[in-house]
Amino acid sequence: MANSWNAIRFAAELGCQVSNKEGALANDKCATNIPGLFIAGDVTRDVQQIIVAAEGVQAAFEINTELRDENYP
């Protein structure tokens, strides 16, 4: 998780909630406590690259959904 500390620190500077065990915190839709800020992969915990890729896809889907819903209430 050493390479992730810069990303976690950056997320904390943005105001994300962070945990010593898990890194930056996000819900099951990759959303943080900051509206419009989504995170995925090793910034949230130490994971293998295939999981990072899958979480990136999930985050992209959720961002798209949020933007769509914002434009078409």
N, C-alpha and C positions, 0 to 999 in steps of 0.2 A: 504494500500500500504506500510505499515511500514515494513513488511517482505521482500519487494522487494527492499528496498533502498540499501542493500548490493549488490544485483545483478546489480542494475542500476549504482551504484558507480564503480563496477568492469568493467561494459561495458564502462563507461566513461574513466576509466584508460587504457582500451585497445584502446581508440581513437574513440569510437562510438559517434555519435551526440546524445545529450540528450536534453530533454525539461522538464521544471518544471511541466508542466501539464501532459505529456504523458509518461515520463520516457525515456528509450532508444528508438531511432527512427529506424524504419525498413519500407521497402516498402511492397507492397501487397504479395510479395513472401518471406517475413520474412528476407530479406537480409538487412544488415546494410551498411553504407558507407565504411566499411572495406571489401575488397574482401575476400570471403570465410567465413565470420562471419555472422551467422544467429541467430536470436533471436525470441522468441515467448512467449506468455502468459503474466503473470503479470510483467515481466520485462519491457514490453512495455506500460502497463497501468493496472489499477485495474479491473480485470475481474473475472468471476466465473470459477470454476475449469473445467467445461465441455468445455468452450471456450479455456482454456489453453491446454487441451488435443487435441482439434481439430487443434489449431495453431501449436502444436508440430508435428502433422502428416503432416501438410502443410510444415513446415520447413524441416522435414526429406525428403519429396518428392523433394523439391527444391535443397537440398544438393545432393541427389542422381542424380538428373538431371544435376547439375553443374559438378559433378565428372565424370559422363558418357560422357558429352559433351567435357570435358577436355581430356579424354582419346581417344575419337573417333571424332575428328574434322570434 
